Amino acid sequence: MDNKVIPVLRIYDLEKAKEFYIDWLGFAVDWEHTFEPNSPLYLQISRGHITLHLSEHHGDASPGAKVFIEFQNIAAYHHDLTTKNYKFGRPGLEKAPWNAICMEVIDPFGNKLLFSERQPD
């Protein structure tokens, strides 16, 4: 079995999280869990090889985390995002010192996702 790391990101508002991660970034909800009605939600989302856990639970994570994501075809993904005209984000593409093209987005809770595509040497 391969090992896998799944970051847990703190969220406060499920509708805002879904607007950002599902509607804009194109992730899908794999599953959701609550211990009982009106308790904090915990869910898994994914897009291709990227899996994230989002949690409303107070002690699970601190807002303001940053997740580095190795990505392929970042220019096409950037184009898809910018054509959606998401009200709260207009990411750019930047050349990174480690010979990569990067795009950073910040979710409504202060968490950062840095998508990075390594360029040929």
C-alpha positions as CSV (number, residue, x, y, z in Angstrom):
1,M,0.0,0.0,0.0
2,D,1.2,3.5,-0.8
3,N,1.5,6.1,1.9
4,K,-0.6,9.2,1.4
5,V,-0.7,12.5,3.2
6,I,-4.1,14.3,3.5
7,P,-4.0,17.9,4.8
8,V,-6.8,18.9,7.1
9,L,-8.0,22.5,6.6
10,R,-10.2,24.5,9.0
11,I,-13.4,25.9,7.6
12,Y,-16.2,27.9,9.2
13,D,-19.0,28.0,6.7
14,L,-19.9,25.0,4.6
15,E,-21.6,27.1,1.8
16,K,-18.6,29.3,1.4
17,A,-16.3,26.3,1.4
18,K,-18.4,24.6,-1.3
19,E,-18.5,27.7,-3.4
20,F,-14.7,27.9,-3.3
21,Y,-13.6,24.3,-3.4
22,I,-16.4,22.7,-5.4
23,D,-17.9,25.4,-7.6
24,W,-14.7,27.3,-8.4
25,L,-11.7,24.9,-8.0
26,G,-13.6,21.9,-9.3
27,F,-13.1,19.5,-6.4
28,A,-15.8,16.9,-5.7
29,V,-17.2,15.9,-2.3
30,D,-16.2,12.3,-1.5
31,W,-18.0,12.1,1.8
32,E,-19.3,14.1,4.7
33,H,-19.6,13.2,8.4
34,T,-21.2,14.7,11.5
35,F,-21.6,13.0,14.9
36,E,-25.2,14.3,15.2
37,P,-27.4,17.0,13.7
38,N,-26.2,20.5,14.3
39,S,-22.7,19.4,15.1
40,P,-19.5,20.4,13.2
41,L,-19.0,18.9,9.7
42,Y,-16.0,17.0,8.5
43,L,-15.7,16.2,4.8
44,Q,-13.3,14.8,2.2
45,I,-12.9,16.5,-1.2
46,S,-10.8,15.5,-4.1
47,R,-9.7,16.5,-7.6
48,G,-7.6,13.9,-9.4
49,H,-4.7,13.0,-7.2
50,I,-5.4,15.8,-4.7
51,T,-7.3,14.9,-1.5
52,L,-8.1,17.4,1.2
53,H,-10.1,17.1,4.4
54,L,-12.1,20.2,5.5
55,S,-13.2,20.5,9.1
56,E,-15.5,22.7,11.1
57,H,-14.2,21.1,14.3
58,H,-12.4,23.7,16.5
59,G,-9.4,21.6,17.4
60,D,-8.7,19.9,14.1
61,A,-6.6,22.6,12.4
62,S,-5.6,26.3,12.5
63,P,-6.8,28.7,9.8
64,G,-4.0,30.1,7.6
65,A,-2.4,26.8,6.6
66,K,-0.6,26.5,3.3
67,V,-0.7,23.4,1.1
68,F,1.9,22.8,-1.7
69,I,0.3,20.9,-4.6
70,E,2.3,19.4,-7.4
71,F,0.1,20.0,-10.5
72,Q,0.2,19.3,-14.2
73,N,-1.2,21.6,-17.0
74,I,-1.4,24.6,-14.6
75,A,-2.0,27.0,-17.5
76,A,-5.2,25.3,-18.6
77,Y,-6.4,25.1,-15.0
78,H,-5.6,28.8,-14.5
79,H,-7.6,29.6,-17.7
80,D,-10.6,27.5,-16.4
81,L,-10.5,29.3,-13.1
82,T,-10.3,32.8,-14.5
83,T,-13.1,32.2,-17.0
84,K,-15.4,31.3,-14.1
85,N,-15.2,34.9,-12.8
86,Y,-15.1,33.9,-9.1
87,K,-16.0,37.1,-7.2
88,F,-13.3,36.6,-4.6
89,G,-10.3,35.4,-6.5
90,R,-8.3,36.3,-9.6
91,P,-5.1,34.2,-9.3
92,G,-2.1,34.9,-11.5
93,L,0.7,32.6,-12.7
94,E,4.2,33.2,-11.4
95,K,7.6,31.8,-12.2
96,A,9.1,30.4,-9.1
97,P,12.8,30.2,-8.2
98,W,12.7,26.4,-8.2
99,N,12.0,26.3,-12.0
100,A,8.2,26.0,-11.7
101,I,5.1,27.9,-12.7
102,C,2.9,28.5,-9.6
103,M,-0.6,29.7,-8.8
104,E,-1.7,30.5,-5.3
105,V,-5.3,30.8,-4.2
106,I,-6.6,31.7,-0.7
107,D,-9.8,30.2,0.6
108,P,-12.4,32.2,2.5
109,F,-10.8,31.0,5.8
110,G,-7.3,32.1,5.1
111,N,-5.9,28.8,4.0
112,K,-3.6,28.9,1.0
113,L,-3.2,26.4,-1.8
114,L,-0.1,26.7,-3.9
115,F,-0.4,24.8,-7.2
116,S,3.1,24.3,-8.7
117,E,4.1,22.8,-12.1
118,R,7.8,22.0,-12.5
119,Q,9.2,23.2,-15.8
120,P,11.7,21.3,-18.0
121,D,15.3,22.1,-17.3
